[in-house]
Amino acid sequence: MMNSLIEKISAQNGTPVEKTMKLLQSYRDLQRGKEIVGDDRILLDIINQCFDVVKDDYYYLILEQNFKTGLSIHTIANNLGIDERKVWRQRKRLIRRISVIIFGDKAINEIIKK
């Protein structure tokens, strides 16, 4: 069932990084769902597993604060004592890393083209 869900997401328009971004942006909404079942449960599990994989990264807190708690880039930069550009760069790097976990070869090809 997980493979069919990833295939369904893969079929949507956009690059793997853009699709990953949409998944991460929906994370808080999925978490707030009163009863999470079916595809939403699987999607939430996939996102949580991706967070677990990148949790060892020094800048993981950027993802946690941005997507799990909904803090702004400005607030995250202040919390971490770094400038906003660094927050944006590290956030993008981590999202790319997650997109490779979810979408594999398609994401790698996109990253190589840039």
Sequence and secondary structure as in RCSB ss.txt:
>XXXX:A:sequence
MMNSLIEKISAQNGTPVEKTMKLLQSYRDLQRGKEIVGDDRILLDIINQCFDVVKDDYYYLILEQNFKTGLSIHT
IANNLGIDERKVWRQRKRLIRRISVIIFGDKAINEIIKK
>XXXX:A:secstr
 HHHHHHHHHTSSS HHHHHHHHHHTHHHHHH SS  HHHHHHHHHHHHHHHHHTTSTTHHHHIIIIIS   HHH
HHHHHTS HHHHHHHHHHHHHHHHHHHHTHHHHHHHHH 
